[in-house]
């Protein structure tokens, strides 16, 4: 295995020699909410105007400005009365996420945004926050005719505790379930279960692509295959690299798969009409709000029914609990409901950069060799850590020969541009690439708890280590050996990557969004 760690993302909060925040401190500007905006007017005006990119504000060009946010943005919103034009949102969006500043002005028919929510973590005044779904959740919980089903993502269990004064990286899995039951949720499932399902589907799809001999089919499903579980990365690809959409795995994200199973398999098993199920996902990610609204993620055969009715971030769940007077630390742990909650260690590490790849490699090895992977694939060090681009080469036995599989892991969409350039100019070639928009992966998603400063690598490592610890302590560490998952396939889905799986667990709805903007040539 070879290791390659260019474009290190560590200490990404300090990527500039003089960041906007340090400039403000050094300059002693003492900014407050009434700081001047464009044309010298107070910043809390009537929303974003194009002139604010180059406005006449009283601040230095190093600190003024902010990202544009569409009033109809499904993931994030801004309170103009709190905006001080410090430029932190623009800094992370341009230098880490590579959206702001990477398209020409004026914008066309879209305010480009991939909904990653990193701006919410960097905003020092809480001017930018997620679009709230708390009232909708309360309304559903108070409706006796609605069966509320909630799923919780891997990263939320190692983030939620921070909102209640617990150490960073505390695993509050059972306490989180208890809190949801205290709120009145009818059924609680673990998204880790469908993280295992996503791995099984993705690994089966990868093996199919690797072994396909029909040239026409290879063009429709080319190599390298890209992961598709990060909705922010998917939209980034749709904006800036639409020619590579066929490289995206068709497998839905774990959230998308579990929501689909809730409105089909679970609904049938419990004899509940899908329209009477309110499916909620607790996610570390603001982009999941956008993903849930995508039309291709609606119920198969009935476009009027959304598979995921509502997404709440980790922060929103904490806000809801506090509103209802629930103290996480005073609860007794509660288990998930059965049928769709058992998970492997491979499913648990889905929330960290490199985790999806590591989990997928374990199952891909099994699908190719019909044997479980060797010990070294349970701790794939070359693709662990916070570096922006990591890679490895794996030797997998096949038909008396050795199949060499080159893999890469990318965190931060600015690094995505870099590795895609290498692929397109033939300087580097891979078979499978994992992409996550947020530095460090979902553990540092835009919906996770925030501090008074931009996210630190110390916090990312603490949350990451917590998920790896779950994997290491479990005896079940392979997605394809999950007994609940195997039973579901036998009873309801059939073969991985088969016809029923493609109806319920895959999507072909990704679209070219490049006509919504004019990308700068250096992208």
Secondary structure, 3 states (H helix, E strand, C coil): CCCCCCCECCCHHHCCCCCHHHHHHHHCCCCCCCCECHHHCECCCCCCCHHHHCCCCCCCCCCCCCCCCCCCCCCEEECHHHCCCCCHHHHHHHHCCCCCCCECCCCCCCCCCCCCCHHHHHCCCCCEEECCCHHHHHHHHCCCCCEEEEEECHHHHHCHHHHHCCCCCCCCHHHHHHHHHHHCCCEEEEHHHHHHHHHHHHHHHHHHHHHCCCHHHHHHCCCCEECCCCHHHHHHHHHHCHHHHHHECCECCHHHHHHHHHHHHHHHHHCCCHHHEEEEEEECCCHHHHHHHCHHHECCCCCCCECCCEEEEHHHHHHHHHHCCCCHHHCCCCCCCCCCCCCCHHHHHHHCCCHHHHHHHHHHHHHHHCCCCCHHHHCCHHHCCCECEEEEEEEEEECCEEEEEEEEEEECHHHHHHHHHHHHCCCCCCCEEEEECCCCCHHHCCCCCCCCCCCCHHHHHHHHHHHHHHHHHCCCCCHHHCHHHHHHHHHHHCCCCCHHHHHHHECCCCCCCHHHCCECCCC
